């Protein structure tokens, strides 16, 4: 009769290595499954392309535009100085309202959209006058070029605003 001899020390040694290998592989799976927290909104100023879990730290792109501004404006019709404010719009995170745009004899609170450093007036009509234009922000200064057209007469005025945050 043939007998089999077990080498228990070899079996225990092999089991130890397999156990360590299983722990190592399990650990890799655990670490690779961890979420990287950060801002996951790709329109926000602090978007983190490596973030896989949003941590509520996003700063909307529009926030840098918000505030009160001293305006120096050069138009075909003349030069003007006044103040305006830019506030949030309830229509979206990338929307703002420019209160007192142009300092005309009528109040124009113009809606605008922001994208990164750029701002674009939403085409709109105010008291039979149409506004179009766009600009950008650099630090605390917004430069915005716009055209206002009197729809009754067809007269146009082109203006460039230099707005310094107060």
VOBA-1610 file (N, C-alpha, C; in pm, whole numbers, padded with zeros to 5 digits, always signed):
BEGIN
Unk+00081-00115+00000Unk+00000+00000+00000Unk+00088+00125+00000Unk+00045+00212-00078Unk+00121+00334-00095Unk+00068+00439+00003Unk+00158+00509+00069Unk+00117+00615+00163Unk+00162+00749+00108Unk+00080+00850+00135Unk+00114+00986+00093Unk+00154+01065+00216Unk+00262+01131+00202Unk+00309+01211+00314Unk+00283+01358+00282Unk+00217+01422+00375Unk+00187+01565+00356Unk+00298+01648+00418Unk+00334+01753+00344Unk+00432+01847+00397Unk+00352+01969+00445Unk+00312+01961+00573Unk+00228+02065+00628Unk+00296+02201+00627Unk+00421+02210+00644Unk+00490+02340+00646Unk+00487+02404+00508Unk+00493+02323+00404Unk+00485+02376+00268Unk+00344+02427+00239Unk+00242+02355+00284Unk+00103+02396+00264Unk+00076+02527+00338Unk+00123+02537+00462Unk+00103+02659+00542Unk+00176+02775+00476Unk+00295+02756+00428Unk+00373+02861+00363Unk+00302+02910+00237Unk+00252+02817+00157Unk+00179+02853+00034Unk+00052+02929+00068Unk-00019+02888+00170Unk-00142+02956+00212Unk-00112+03098+00256Unk-00001+03118+00327Unk+00037+03253+00370Unk+00059+03343+00249Unk+00131+03295+00148Unk+00156+03375+00029Unk+00027+03407-00046Unk-00060+03307-00055Unk-00188+03330-00122Unk-00272+03431-00044Unk-00268+03423+00088Unk-00342+03518+00172Unk-00289+03660+00155Unk-00158+03676+00154Unk-00098+03808+00133Unk-00132+03861-00005Unk-00127+03775-00106Unk-00161+03816-00243Unk-00307+03859-00251Unk-00396+03785-00185Unk-00538+03820-00186Unk-00560+03954-00117Unk-00494+03978-00006Unk-00506+04107+00063Unk-00454+04222-00024Unk-00344+04200-00092Unk-00287+04302-00180Unk-00383+04336-00294Unk-00436+04235-00361Unk-00528+04256-00472Unk-00656+04322-00422Unk-00706+04280-00308Unk-00825+04342-00249Unk-00800+04487-00214Unk-00681+04516-00165Unk-00645+04655-00131Unk-00640+04742-00255Unk-00585+04690-00364Unk-00582+04766-00489Unk-00723+04799-00536Unk-00810+04703-00527Unk-00949+04726-00570Unk-01014+04832-00483Unk-00984+04830-00353Unk-01042+04929-00262Unk-00990+05068-00295Unk-00858+05083-00315Unk-00802+05215-00343Unk-00845+05269-00477Unk-00858+05185-00577Unk-00898+05233-00709Unk-01046+05273-00710Unk-01124+05228-00611Unk-01265+05260-00604Unk-01293+05388-00526Unk-01193+05449-00466Unk-01214+05571-00389Unk-01248+05687-00481Unk-01344+05767-00438Unk-01384+05885-00517Unk-01287+05999-00490Unk-01258+06075-00595Unk-01180+06196-00580Unk-01279+06311-00573Unk-01281+06379-00458Unk-01377+06485-00438Unk-01326+06615-00500Unk-01422+06695-00549Unk-01389+06824-00609Unk-01510+06876-00684Unk-01491+06982-00760Unk-01599+07041-00839Unk-01613+06966-00970Unk-01731+06909-00995Unk-01753+06830-01116Unk-01834+06906-01222Unk-01864+07035-01198Unk-01940+07117-01294Unk-01840+07179-01392Unk-01841+07131-01517Unk-01740+07177-01614Unk-01760+07321-01658Unk-01867+07390-01614Unk-01884+07533-01645Unk-01836+07621-01530Unk-01799+07561-01417Unk-01756+07638-01300Unk-01610+07682-01315Unk-01578+07790-01243Unk-01441+07842-01249Unk-01339+07746-01189Unk-01379+07668-01092Unk-01285+07577-01025Unk-01311+07430-01059Unk-01355+07404-01180Unk-01380+07267-01227Unk-01254+07182-01210Unk-01272+07062-01156Unk-01161+06969-01137Unk-01186+06847-01226Unk-01112+06836-01334Unk-01134+06726-01428Unk-01104+06589-01367Unk-01031+06587-01256Unk-01000+06459-01191Unk-01103+06419-01087Unk-01194+06509-01054Unk-01294+06480-00952Unk-01399+06383-01005Unk-01432+06286-00921Unk-01536+06190-00957Unk-01658+06204-00867Unk-01644+06282-00759Unk-01755+06306-00667Unk-01760+06455-00634Unk-01877+06517-00656Unk-01890+06661-00632Unk-01890+06688-00481Unk-01814+06791-00441Unk-01805+06825-00299Unk-01872+06959-00265Unk-01956+07008-00356Unk-02029+07135-00337Unk-01936+07256-00326Unk-01818+07249-00386Unk-01724+07362-00381Unk-01725+07445-00509Unk-01812+07410-00604Unk-01811+07478-00735Unk-01840+07627-00722Unk-01765+07706-00797Unk-01784+07851-00803Unk-01837+07883-00943Unk-01966+07922-00952Unk-02023+07950-01085Unk-01940+08055-01160Unk-01925+08035-01289Unk-01846+08126-01373Unk-01899+08269-01364Unk-02028+08285-01341Unk-02086+08420-01337Unk-02041+08500-01215Unk-01998+08432-01107Unk-01970+08504-00982Unk-01864+08612-00996Unk-01768+08593-01083Unk-01663+08693-01099Unk-01714+08822-01162Unk-01832+08815-01228Unk-01890+08933-01292Unk-01977+09015-01195Unk-02022+08955-01087Unk-02119+09019-00998Unk-02057+09136-00923Unk-02136+09246-00909Unk-02090+09360-00831Unk-02132+09492-00891Unk-02085+09600-00828Unk-02110+09737-00875Unk-01989+09784-00953Unk-02015+09859-01058Unk-01907+09904-01148Unk-01918+10053-01178Unk-01803+10118-01182Unk-01793+10255-01236Unk-01767+10239-01385Unk-01848+10306-01467Unk-01842+10285-01611Unk-01792+10411-01682Unk-01695+10391-01769Unk-01651+10491-01866Unk-01694+10436-02001Unk-01778+10513-02071Unk-01833+10461-02196Unk-01802+10556-02311Unk-01752+10498-02419Unk-01723+10574-02541Unk-01819+10525-02649Unk-01906+10617-02695Unk-02005+10583-02798Unk-01986+10675-02917Unk-02043+10639-03029Unk-02042+10728-03145Unk-02112+10859-03111Unk-02210+10854-03020Unk-02286+10973-02982Unk-02219+11057-02875Unk-02112+11007-02813Unk-02043+11083-02708Unk-01984+10992-02602Unk-01925+11053-02501Unk-01864+10979-02391Unk-01948+10998-02265Unk-01959+10893-02186Unk-02048+10896-02071Unk-01981+10829-01951Unk-02020+10873-01832Unk-01974+10815-01707Unk-02096+10786-01621Unk-02103+10667-01566Unk-02216+10630-01481Unk-02180+10504-01405Unk-02273+10451-01328Unk-02252+10325-01258Unk-02356+10223-01302Unk-02319+10098-01293Unk-02412+09989-01319Unk-02382+09877-01221Unk-02475+09786-01207Unk-02454+09669-01122Unk-02485+09544-01203Unk-02414+09439-01170Unk-02440+09308-01233Unk-02481+09215-01121Unk-02599+09155-01139Unk-02656+09067-01037Unk-02689+08932-01099Unk-02715+08835-01014Unk-02751+08701-01062Unk-02888+08704-01128Unk-02907+08614-01219Unk-03036+08595-01283Unk-03094+08465-01232Unk-03224+08460-01220Unk-03289+08338-01172Unk-03305+08235-01283Unk-03259+08268-01405Unk-03280+08178-01519Unk-03167+08078-01541Unk-03062+08083-01458Unk-02955+07985-01473Unk-02824+08032-01413Unk-02734+07935-01385Unk-02604+07965-01325Unk-02512+08044-01417Unk-02541+08045-01547Unk-02456+08117-01641Unk-02523+08245-01691Unk-02623+08293-01617Unk-02698+08413-01657Unk-02681+08522-01553Unk-02673+08647-01601Unk-02666+08765-01515Unk-02759+08873-01571Unk-02784+08974-01488Unk-02859+09092-01530Unk-02768+09213-01510Unk-02752+09294-01614Unk-02674+09418-01604Unk-02776+09531-01584Unk-02782+09582-01461Unk-02875+09689-01429Unk-02817+09824-01470Unk-02896+09905-01536Unk-02860+10040-01580Unk-02758+10039-01694Unk-02765+09942-01781Unk-02675+09938-01895Unk-02700+10060-01983Unk-02598+10132-02015Unk-02606+10247-02105Unk-02653+10377-02042Unk-02706+10371-01920Unk-02753+10491-01850Unk-02840+10579-01940Unk-02931+10515-02015Unk-03019+10587-02105Unk-03131+10654-02026Unk-03213+10731-02095Unk-03328+10794-02030Unk-03432+10691-01990Unk-03413+10568-02025Unk-03499+10459-01981Unk-03411+10359-01909Unk-03469+10282-01823Unk-03392+10183-01747Unk-03379+10056-01830Unk-03254+10019-01858Unk-03229+09894-01928Unk-03157+09800-01832Unk-03226+09694-01798Unk-03168+09586-01719Unk-03151+09469-01813Unk-03033+09462-01871Unk-03007+09368-01980Unk-02966+09231-01930Unk-03028+09129-01985Unk-02989+08991-01955Unk-02865+08956-02037Unk-02778+08878-01976Unk-02655+08836-02045Unk-02617+08695-02002Unk-02537+08630-02086Unk-02487+08496-02057Unk-02336+08503-02041Unk-02283+08422-01949Unk-02139+08418-01930Unk-02086+08280-01966Unk-01962+08278-02014Unk-01892+08155-02045Unk-01745+08181-02020Unk-01693+08126-01911Unk-01554+08152-01876Unk-01534+08299-01847Unk-01447+08364-01924Unk-01418+08506-01905Unk-01505+08595-01993Unk-01594+08537-02072Unk-01673+08612-02170Unk-01816+08635-02125Unk-01871+08748-02172Unk-02010+08783-02143Unk-02075+08827-02274Unk-02197+08780-02297Unk-02270+08813-02420Unk-02410+08859-02384Unk-02447+08976-02435Unk-02582+09026-02412Unk-02680+08937-02485Unk-02788+08900-02415Unk-02895+08827-02481Unk-02968+08926-02570Unk-02988+08893-02697Unk-03058+08985-02787Unk-03196+09013-02730Unk-03224+09141-02706Unk-03353+09178-02648Unk-03390+09318-02692Unk-03519+09348-02681Unk-03570+09481-02716Unk-03623+09548-02590Unk-03582+09674-02572Unk-03624+09756-02459Unk-03681+09886-02514Unk-03807+09911-02488Unk-03873+10033-02534Unk-03844+10058-02683Unk-03863+09954-02765Unk-03845+09959-02910Unk-03699+09983-02952Unk-03604+09946-02866Unk-03461+09954-02896Unk-03400+09817-02874Unk-03324+09773-02972Unk-03262+09640-02964Unk-03116+09653-02925Unk-03073+09569-02831Unk-02934+09566-02784Unk-02868+09436-02825Unk-02746+09445-02876Unk-02661+09329-02902Unk-02519+09365-02860Unk-02443+09267-02817Unk-02304+09297-02782Unk-02240+09188-02700Unk-02110+09204-02679Unk-02034+09105-02601Unk-01907+09169-02547Unk-01845+09099-02455Unk-01722+09149-02395Unk-01655+09042-02312Unk-01563+09087-02224Unk-01489+08993-02140Unk-01445+09063-02012Unk-01404+08982-01917Unk-01353+09033-01790Unk-01207+08996-01777Unk-01130+09088-01721Unk-00990+09063-01689Unk-00965+09126-01553Unk-00945+09043-01453Unk-00933+09095-01316Unk-01064+09158-01274Unk-01060+09288-01241Unk-01180+09360-01197Unk-01235+09451-01306Unk-01193+09433-01430Unk-01237+09521-01539Unk-01311+09441-01646Unk-01431+09488-01677Unk-01508+09431-01787Unk-01505+09529-01902Unk-01475+09480-02020Unk-01484+09560-02142Unk-01597+09498-02224Unk-01695+09581-02258Unk-01814+09533-02328Unk-01844+09628-02443Unk-01855+09573-02562Unk-01891+09652-02680Unk-02033+09612-02721Unk-02118+09714-02741Unk-02255+09683-02778Unk-02308+09783-02880Unk-02415+09743-02946Unk-02486+09829-03041Unk-02631+09837-02994Unk-02682+09960-02991Unk-02824+09978-02962Unk-02888+10037-03087Unk-02999+09976-03128Unk-03068+10019-03250Unk-03208+10065-03215Unk-03241+10187-03257Unk-03378+10238-03242Unk-03461+10174-03353Unk-03552+10085-03315Unk-03629+10011-03415Unk-03726+10099-03493Unk-03764+10214-03439Unk-03857+10303-03508Unk-03787+10380-03619Unk-03663+10426-03592Unk-03592+10510-03689Unk-03479+10436-03762Unk-03432+10326-03703Unk-03318+10255-03761Unk-03184+10312-03715Unk-03186+10421-03637Unk-03061+10481-03588Unk-02990+10384-03494Unk-02857+10383-03506Unk-02775+10296-03422Unk-02670+10377-03349Unk-02632+10329-03233Unk-02520+10386-03160Unk-02434+10268-03115Unk-02303+10278-03142Unk-02210+10174-03101Unk-02127+10227-02985Unk-02116+10147-02881Unk-02051+10190-02759Unk-01955+10083-02708Unk-01851+10130-02639Unk-01761+10041-02568Unk-01757+10087-02423Unk-01796+09996-02335Unk-01797+10022-02192Unk-01670+09966-02130Unk-01607+10045-02044Unk-01499+09994-01960Unk-01551+10007-01817Unk-01574+09892-01755Unk-01639+09886-01624Unk-01537+09841-01521Unk-01515+09924-01419Unk-01420+09892-01312Unk-01497+09860-01185Unk-01473+09741-01131Unk-01546+09697-01011Unk-01512+09790-00895Unk-01616+09831-00825Unk-01597+09922-00710Unk-01581+09844-00582
//
